[in-house]
Amino acid sequence: MEDLSKYKGKEQGYFKHCLLEAYLERLFMIVGKFHNTICYVDCFAGPWQSNSDDLEDTSIAVSLNIIRKCRDGLKLMDRDVHFRALFVEEKKKSFRVLDSYLNGRRDDGIETQAKHGEFHKLIPEILDWCKTDSFVFFFVDPTGWKDAIELSTLAPLLERPNSELLINFMYDFLSRTAPQEVFRDDMERIFGIVPDTELMEPAEREAHLLSLYRNNLKRVTPAGREKPRTAYVKVLKPTEDRTLYHLVYLTGHPKGIVVFMEASDKLDLVQKKARALAKQDKRVAKTKQFELFSADEHLKDERSETNLDEVKAYWLSHLTTKPKCFGGREFADMLEETDWLPSEFQKAFAELVKEGKVQNLDAKRARPVKAVNFDKNEALVRLQQ
Ligand SMILES: C[S@@+](CC[C@H](N)C(=O)[O-])C[C@H]1O[C@@H](n2cnc3c(N)ncnc32)[C@H](O)[C@@H]1O
């Protein structure tokens, strides 16, 4: 990933791009084995708040670089996958920069196009561009919610087969406006109902609004496909312990949830490091004194939210003395139900093995890191009730 210095003052963007990059790479390498064409649509492309002339700190460059890397990687596996990428931008000036950037790139086997206009008005054209059957990843990263993240806007994208979406759920913005009477209709369009959060504590309100939004998205079921599933990662304000936004991911494939959560898991530390650095910069700017210790020394201050005892209790409640196989589908259900990270499930299971409470019947020896291999549908059992 690009170096963090390009993201000074917009560290939250760094994390967003790291996630996009990590997830897209895994996704395209998997999908490219089965599909000859892969489409990527950036519905609110920018460039936006870029600190660099080469646009390397924008989702435009990040996505195209990863597409190129995947195309090369797939070629080495004898898969000549055709990639198509569409970038939509409303602002005239940004569109001109976008268009000239795309024209200046030379990416063999990658077809790019820029579209000027408002995303919601262009949806029929975007769907035409996607064609009916191809696999499409839509990135929805707007500056406001109206005509952007509501179900009524996104439904045509969700309804087509083989669509995946990554949506910026601007929580900081939405939590402040949700209780206001003037936004009642907008909130109903986003959440399916007008949320009543007046008596809720901040953490409860956040969980409630996010869950309303995710469940509302899942009301759309494309024909002939599995049930829609969602997962998310939380992006905190760089120098405060408050949520800025959630990146909500929607897919019709259980493997998608597992791969997305694995990518978020790997990036957990990236976000913690970026925040520790941003906080250090803020302290230095305020006190005008350089700090002897590196920002990494403050990593331990970045709280981890999941209580491992809860994860262990969850495992125990899902196991009995009769062996049960756990594969990708079961793991996707667990991740979606709890929002815990894959590494937390692995760590909790490994501890339970050590405590003599559970066993993986398919593991020949104790496996502290990958205690359960969900790709292999391993049989797990509880040793005591
Ligand atoms: C948050 S920025 C995108 C940032 C970009 N995804 C990145 O990570 O580098 C949103 C962009 O959408 C554009 N925009 C705003 N309203 C739009 C609309 N209705 N349709 C298309 N683009 C829009 C803005 O001009 C801005 O460039």
The ligand as an SDF file (V2000), in Angstrom:
LIG
                    3D

 27 29  0  0  0  0  0  0  0  0999 V2000
  -16.0210   10.8090   -0.9450 C   0  0  0  0  0  0  0  0  0  0  0  0
  -15.5970   11.3050   -2.5460 S   0  0  0  0  0  0  0  0  0  0  0  0
  -14.9350    9.8440   -3.2690 C   0  0  0  0  0  0  0  0  0  0  0  0
  -13.6070    9.4820   -2.7380 C   0  0  0  0  0  0  0  0  0  0  0  0
  -12.9740    8.3040   -3.4550 C   0  0  0  0  0  0  0  0  0  0  0  0
  -13.8450    7.1400   -3.4270 N   0  0  0  0  0  0  0  0  0  0  0  0
  -11.6550    7.9640   -2.8200 C   0  0  0  0  0  0  0  0  0  0  0  0
  -11.6430    7.1460   -1.8680 O   0  0  0  0  0  0  0  0  0  0  0  0
  -10.5990    8.4590   -3.2450 O   0  0  0  0  0  0  0  0  0  0  0  0
  -17.1420   11.4380   -3.3640 C   0  0  0  0  0  0  0  0  0  0  0  0
  -17.0490   11.9460   -4.7860 C   0  0  0  0  0  0  0  0  0  0  0  0
  -18.3520   11.8600   -5.3650 O   0  0  0  0  0  0  0  0  0  0  0  0
  -18.6160   13.0370   -6.1190 C   0  0  0  0  0  0  0  0  0  0  0  0
  -20.0900   13.1870   -6.1410 N   0  0  0  0  0  0  0  0  0  0  0  0
  -20.8920   13.8540   -5.2770 C   0  0  0  0  0  0  0  0  0  0  0  0
  -22.1800   13.6780   -5.6040 N   0  0  0  0  0  0  0  0  0  0  0  0
  -22.2030   12.8710   -6.6910 C   0  0  0  0  0  0  0  0  0  0  0  0
  -23.2460   12.2910   -7.4580 C   0  0  0  0  0  0  0  0  0  0  0  0
  -24.5270   12.5180   -7.2060 N   0  0  0  0  0  0  0  0  0  0  0  0
  -22.9070   11.4550   -8.4640 N   0  0  0  0  0  0  0  0  0  0  0  0
  -21.6120   11.1940   -8.7560 C   0  0  0  0  0  0  0  0  0  0  0  0
  -20.5710   11.7320   -8.0510 N   0  0  0  0  0  0  0  0  0  0  0  0
  -20.8640   12.5380   -7.0360 C   0  0  0  0  0  0  0  0  0  0  0  0
  -17.8900   14.1270   -5.3820 C   0  0  0  0  0  0  0  0  0  0  0  0
  -17.6040   15.2180   -6.2450 O   0  0  0  0  0  0  0  0  0  0  0  0
  -16.6390   13.4060   -4.9090 C   0  0  0  0  0  0  0  0  0  0  0  0
  -15.6170   13.4910   -5.8670 O   0  0  0  0  0  0  0  0  0  0  0  0
  1  2  1  0
  2  3  1  0
  2 10  1  0
  3  4  1  0
  4  5  1  0
  5  6  1  0
  5  7  1  0
  7  8  2  0
  7  9  1  0
 10 11  1  0
 11 12  1  0
 11 26  1  0
 12 13  1  0
 13 14  1  0
 13 24  1  0
 14 15  1  0
 14 23  1  0
 15 16  2  0
 16 17  1  0
 17 18  1  0
 17 23  2  0
 18 19  1  0
 18 20  2  0
 20 21  1  0
 21 22  2  0
 22 23  1  0
 24 25  1  0
 24 26  1  0
 26 27  1  0
M  CHG  2   2   1   9  -1
M  END
$$$$
